[in-house]
Amino acid sequence: MHYCFKLLFAYTLISLSLQQASASECSAASGKTTLPLLELYTSEGCSSCPPADQWLSGLQPDAGRLVLLAFHVDYWNYIGWKDRFSKQEYTARQRRIAEYNHTGFVYTPQFVLNGRDFKHWDKTHLDSSIKTLQETSPRANLRLNINNQLGGTTLNIYAQAVNENDAKNSEVFLAVYENKLATKVNAGENSGRELRHDYVVKELFGAYRMNNKNELSKNITLGDKWQKRDAGVVVFVQDSRSGEILQSLQLPFCN
């Protein structure tokens, strides 16, 4: 009886240790400066896109300087290669950005910095643009919390508009992205090439609206498949009238 009790006690300790090892939590909050969002619109079916993908991957991640996302559009899929990361909703988002920028067309690769077309994608222009944007006061406050438990991952987002007028027209989005992805393309313009991608948006949630207190709190539960991936989440607030990004925040999964 005493021996059985020791075995049960040991098993309980092991079980608790495994549960603690599988559970983790991390969080982030926006600061006193505007954190710009750089979006890339790309496709594996576009022969001019790989250099843009590589440039995005080569940017040094800096949580206090720049947030990165890559949206794969679906309008290149007809030429023989279907981009497995592409979604119609990402194409729709790019078309909406074109409307904000008063252009009648979309193209790839396209970089968009804080809602505005960013044609000169080189380090000099990027550094200068980031410096200018960070000189402006943030128009929203953001918090992100990631809680990994057995069976799933829970994301909690909190957004608060600084100004009441902004709150009325604010849209809050949450993007789940993944890094270090590779595809061997065997058709279309990039046939025979192996393409590598980072910051690829796999899921996009929103747009969410703020309440009459100029804030939003939202919980989103993901499957456990994300717990062992090189991935993370981005929350950003966008002005629904102008397309301007009021604030953004990026947080890798705490595996």
C-alpha positions in Angstrom: 0.0 0.0 0.0 2.8 2.3 0.9 4.7 1.5 -2.3 1.5 2.2 -4.4 1.2 5.6 -2.7 4.8 6.5 -3.6 4.1 5.6 -7.2 0.9 7.6 -7.3 2.7 10.6 -5.7 5.6 10.4 -8.2 3.1 10.1 -11.1 1.3 13.2 -9.8 4.5 15.2 -9.7 5.5 14.1 -13.2 2.0 15.0 -14.5 2.1 18.5 -12.9 5.6 19.1 -14.3 4.4 18.2 -17.8 1.4 20.5 -17.6 3.6 23.4 -16.4 6.1 22.7 -19.2 3.3 22.8 -21.8 1.8 26.0 -20.5 3.3 29.4 -21.1 2.2 33.0 -21.2 3.6 36.2 -22.7 2.4 39.7 -23.3 3.3 43.1 -24.9 2.0 46.6 -24.8 2.5 49.6 -27.1 4.6 52.5 -26.0 4.7 56.2 -26.3 5.6 56.3 -29.9 3.9 55.2 -33.1 5.0 51.7 -34.2 4.7 51.6 -38.0 3.2 48.6 -39.9 4.9 47.5 -43.1 2.7 45.2 -45.2 3.9 43.3 -48.3 1.4 42.1 -50.9 3.0 39.2 -52.8 2.3 35.9 -54.6 4.3 32.7 -55.4 2.9 33.0 -59.0 4.6 36.4 -59.5 8.2 36.3 -60.9 9.1 39.7 -59.6 7.9 38.9 -56.0 10.8 36.8 -54.6 13.2 39.8 -54.3 10.6 41.6 -52.2 10.0 38.5 -50.1 13.8 38.3 -49.5 14.0 42.0 -48.6 11.2 41.6 -46.1 12.9 38.5 -44.5 16.2 40.4 -44.3 14.8 43.2 -42.2 16.0 42.9 -38.6 13.0 42.4 -36.3 12.7 45.2 -33.8 9.6 45.2 -31.5 10.1 48.9 -30.8 10.7 50.1 -34.4 8.6 48.2 -37.0 5.9 45.6 -37.4 6.1 43.3 -40.5 3.4 41.3 -42.3 3.1 39.5 -45.7 -0.2 39.1 -47.4 -0.4 36.6 -50.2 -3.0 37.6 -52.8 -4.9 35.2 -55.0 -5.2 36.9 -58.4 -2.0 35.2 -59.7 -3.4 31.7 -59.1 -4.9 31.5 -62.6 -1.6 31.2 -64.5 -0.8 27.6 -63.4 0.4 27.8 -59.8 -1.9 28.2 -56.8 -0.2 30.0 -53.9 -1.1 27.9 -50.8 -0.9 31.0 -48.6 -3.2 33.1 -50.7 -6.7 34.2 -49.7 -9.3 36.3 -51.4 -9.7 38.4 -48.3 -6.1 39.5 -48.6 -6.7 40.6 -52.2 -9.8 42.4 -51.0 -7.7 44.2 -48.4 -5.1 45.2 -51.0 -7.9 46.6 -53.2 -9.3 48.6 -50.3 -5.8 50.1 -49.7 -5.7 51.0 -53.4 -9.0 53.0 -52.8 -7.4 54.7 -49.8 -4.5 55.7 -52.0 -6.8 56.8 -54.9 -5.4 54.4 -57.4 -7.5 52.2 -59.7 -5.3 49.1 -59.7 -3.4 46.7 -57.5 0.0 45.1 -58.2 2.7 42.8 -56.8 5.0 43.1 -55.1 3.6 46.0 -53.2 4.8 47.4 -49.9 2.4 49.5 -47.8 3.7 51.5 -44.9 1.1 52.6 -42.4 -1.6 52.4 -45.0 0.3 54.3 -47.7 2.0 52.9 -50.9 5.7 52.5 -50.3 7.4 52.2 -53.7 11.0 52.9 -52.7 11.7 49.8 -50.6 15.2 50.2 -49.6 16.8 50.7 -46.2 17.5 54.4 -46.6 13.9 55.3 -47.5 12.6 52.9 -44.8 14.7 54.3 -42.0 13.7 57.9 -43.0 10.0 57.0 -43.1 10.1 55.2 -39.8 11.8 58.1 -38.1 9.1 60.5 -39.4 6.2 58.2 -38.3 7.7 57.7 -34.8 7.8 61.4 -34.3 4.0 61.4 -34.2 2.1 60.6 -31.1 0.3 57.2 -31.1 -3.5 57.5 -31.6 -4.2 54.2 -30.0 -3.0 52.1 -27.0 -2.6 48.3 -27.5 -2.0 45.3 -25.4 -1.5 41.7 -26.4 -1.5 38.5 -24.3 -0.8 35.0 -25.4 -1.7 32.0 -23.2 -0.6 28.5 -24.3 -2.4 25.7 -22.6 -2.9 22.0 -23.3 -5.3 21.8 -26.3 -5.0 25.4 -27.5 -3.7 28.9 -27.5 -5.8 31.9 -26.3 -5.1 35.4 -27.6 -6.4 38.4 -25.7 -6.3 41.8 -27.4 -7.1 45.2 -25.9 -7.3 48.4 -27.9 -8.1 51.9 -26.8 -8.4 55.0 -29.0 -6.7 58.1 -27.7 -9.2 60.4 -29.3 -13.0 60.0 -29.4 -13.2 60.8 -33.1 -10.7 58.1 -33.9 -12.7 55.5 -31.9 -15.8 56.1 -34.1 -13.9 55.2 -37.2 -11.3 52.7 -35.9 -11.1 49.1 -37.1 -9.1 46.6 -35.0 -7.5 43.6 -36.7 -5.5 40.6 -35.5 -3.2 38.8 -37.8 -1.5 35.4 -37.1 1.7 35.0 -39.0 4.3 32.3 -39.6 8.0 32.4 -40.4 10.5 30.2 -42.2 8.1 28.8 -44.7 9.3 27.3 -48.0 7.6 26.1 -51.2 9.0 24.3 -54.2 7.2 25.8 -57.1 6.6 23.5 -60.2 4.4 25.6 -62.4 3.8 29.3 -63.3 6.3 32.1 -63.6 8.5 30.8 -60.7 8.5 27.1 -61.9 11.6 25.3 -60.7 12.3 27.7 -57.8 12.2 27.2 -54.1 10.7 30.2 -52.5 11.1 31.2 -48.8 8.8 33.4 -46.8 8.6 35.1 -43.4 5.8 37.0 -41.6 3.2 35.2 -43.8 -0.3 36.0 -42.6 -2.1 32.7 -42.1 -5.2 34.0 -40.3 -6.8 37.5 -40.2 -9.4 38.4 -37.7 -11.5 41.6 -37.8 -12.5 44.2 -38.4 -13.6 44.8 -34.8 -15.2 48.0 -33.7 -14.6 49.8 -30.4 -17.4 50.3 -27.8 -18.8 53.6 -26.5 -15.9 53.7 -24.0 -13.5 54.0 -27.0 -12.0 50.6 -26.3 -12.1 46.9 -27.4 -11.3 43.7 -25.5 -11.4 40.4 -27.4 -10.5 36.8 -26.8 -9.6 34.5 -29.7 -8.8 30.8 -29.3 -6.6 29.0 -31.7 -5.8 25.3 -32.1 -2.8 23.7 -30.5 -1.0 23.4 -33.9 0.5 26.9 -33.4 2.3 26.0 -30.2 5.4 24.6 -31.9 5.7 26.9 -34.9 7.9 29.9 -35.5 4.9 32.3 -35.5 3.3 35.2 -33.8 0.5 37.7 -33.8 0.1 41.3 -34.8 -2.7 43.6 -33.6 -3.3 46.9 -35.4 -5.8 49.7 -35.5 -6.8 51.3 -38.8 -8.8 54.4 -39.6 -11.7 53.2 -41.8 -11.9 56.5 -43.6 -8.3 57.1 -44.6 -6.6 53.7 -44.2 -4.0 55.2 -41.9 -2.6 52.8 -39.2 -3.1 54.4 -35.8 -0.9 51.9 -33.9 0.4 48.4 -34.2 2.0 45.8 -32.0 3.7 42.5 -32.7 4.3 39.5 -30.3 5.9 36.1 -31.2 4.3 33.0 -29.7 5.8 32.1 -26.4 6.6 28.4 -27.1 
